[in-house]
Amino acid sequence: MEAHRALDSTTIDLSLTLFPWADFRRTKAGIKLHTQVDLRGPIPTCLHITGARQHDVRWLDELVFEPGAFYVIDHGYLDFKRLDLIARAGAFFVTRAKDNLRFSRLRSLPVPAAAGRSDQIGRPTLAQARAAFPSRLRRVGYFDAQTQRRLIFLTNQLEIPALTVALLYRLRWRIELFFRWIKGHLRIKHDYGTSPTAVKTQIWIAIAGYLMVAILHK
């Protein structure tokens, strides 16, 4: 069974007065929790804590991608040079397209009639994007009847059904459940110290608590 993982980050707000080293806005401080979650759990399999100013997509440069695994990522990670790292590792990504994506269709794949879907194989139109991602790219259109929105997904997996691509992306909400739990149970207290190490220690304690609860549920 292929591994299905979701990648995302969340910002944890801190007091600028107590934690001035973590400033990222004029009146706010914070740090960013970059997370990879196994969607079968959802269990975090990789976490990285940085300053809140770091852009999410830079984390992809540090990850080791598992061949054959699916990585479900938000369009904030849509960087063709980084997506090419996933493809070269023999892994697959599923992400949402940005509104300004330029895509050149090479051929269309059949989809069920009146399904509100489209399925196309092509490549990025712009020369810079095409150089960064030289492989074939798949664009899947999907109409979500519940929200009345048309969504466009991108993937380098050319064989699975178009509906499966959309359903894989839908699993991304599970990482939001992890973030919600962490923020609901995390209370950064200056009593433990105000250094970066003290803050990270409290975050890891909360994550350990989440893992124990997840293990008990299983």
N, C-alpha and C positions, 0 to 999 in steps of 0.2 A: 504494500500500500504506500503510495507517495505521501511524503510529508507535506503538510499544508501549514504555512507559517504566515503570520501577519506582522508587518513592521509599521511602527508609528512612534510618535513621541508626545509627551505632555509636559506642560510647564507647571512647576510647583512654586507658588508665590511665597515670598519671604518678606520680612520687614526690612525695609531699606536702612532703617536706623540701626538695627541689630546686626544686619548682614550686608554692610556696604560693599564688600568684595563681590557680591552677586548682583550688582546693579545692571539693569537692562532697559529701564525706562526712567524718565525724569523722577518719578515719585515711587517707583516700585523696584523690588529686587526679586530674583527668582533663579531657579535652576531647571534644567531640562532633563527629563528621564526618557532616554531612547530605549525602546523595548522591542524585542522579538518574541512573539508568543506562538506556541504550538496550538493550533486551532482545535485539536482534539481534546484539549484540557478545559478551558484555555490555561496553559501553564507557561510562564515566561521561561525561555531558554537562553536568552542573552539580554543583558541590560548594560547600559552605559550612561553615566551621569556627567553632564557638562554644564557650562554656563548657559543661561537662557538665550544668549545672543547667537549661539552656534546654529547655523542653518541645518535643518533636518537631513538634507540629502548628503551632506558630508560624511555622515555615519556609514553610508554604503561603502565608502572606500576602505573601511576597517573590518568589514564582515567577511567571513568565509562562507561561501554558498555551497549547499549540498547538491550534488548532481541528482537530477530527477525530482527535486523538491519544487513546490510551488510557493512563491512569495507574493502575498497580496499586499499591495501598497497604495497609499493615497496619491493623488496627482501632485502633491507637494514634493514627491520624490521623482517626478518625471524629468529625468535628465538622461539623454540618450547615451552619453558616455558611461554613466553609471549602470544603466540598464544593460549595456553591452557586457559589463562585468558579470552580470547574472547569466546572460546567454552563453558566454564563453566558458563558464563553469559547468555547463550542461544542465543548468536549472531553468525554471520558468517563472515569469512574472505575470501578474494580472494587475493592471492599474487603470485609473480613469484618465481619459484624454482631457487636456486643457481646451478651453473654448477656441483658442487661436492656433490649434494644431493644424499644420499643413500636411496633407496626406495624399499620396499618389496611388490610385488603385491600379493593380495589375490584373486581378480577376476577382470575381465574386463567387462565393460558395452558396449552395442551395440552403434555404431555410424554409420551415413550414409556412404555408400560405396563411396570410392574415394573422401572423404571430407577432407583428410589430417589431420584428428583428431584421437586422442586416448583418452580413458576414463578408468581409473583404480581406484579401491578401494584397499587400502593397509595401510601400516604404515611405519614409519621411520625404517630403518634397524639397525642403531646403537643403542645399549642398552641405552646409556645416552639420546639420542633423544627420544626413545620410552618411557622411564620413564617420561620424561618431557611432552610428548604429548601422553597419553594412548588411546585416541579416534581414530576412523577410520579416515584416511586421503585420500583425493581424488586427483589424479594427472591427469590433462587434458593436452594433447598435441594439439597444434594448429599451422597449417602452415599459415603464413601471406603471401599471394600471392603478396601483394603490396610491402613489404620489402624483400620478398624471405627469410624469417627467420622462423625457427621453434621455437615456444615459449612453455614453460612448466609452467602451473599454478597449484597452490595448493589451496584447499579449504576444509572446513569441512562441506559444504553443499552437501549432497549426492543425492539430488532429482532433481534439476533443470537440463535442458539440458546442454551438454558440451559447445555448442556454446554460451549459455547465460553466462557461466563462463568467456569465452574470451571477450565477449562484455562488461561485467561488468568491467573487468580490463581496457578495452579501455577507459572507462569513466574517468580514472585517470588523463588524460591530462587536465581536467577542473581545477584541483588544480594548474596546471602550469600556467593557464591563470590568476588565482588570484595572484600568485607570480610575474608574469610578470607585472601586473598592479601596484602592490605595489612598486616594484623596479623602475618602470618607473615614479612614482609620489612621491617617497620618497626621500627627500634631507635632510640628517642629518646635521644640522647646529650647529656649536659650540656656536653661539650667544645665543641659548637656554640654554646653559650649557654643561658641559662635563661629568656630573655624569651619572651613570646608569639610574637614574630616569628621567633625561632630555632626554636621548636617547629613553627610553620606551615611554615617553609622545609623542614624535614626531611620533613614529611608530603607536601609538594608534590614533593619529590625522589622519594619512594616511588611516588607516583601517576604521575610521568613514566616511571619504570621499568616500571610496569604497562602503560602505554600503548605503550611500545616493544615489549614482549613481545607484546601483543595485535596490533600492526601486523605483527610478524614472523610470527605464526601465520596471519594472513590473507593 
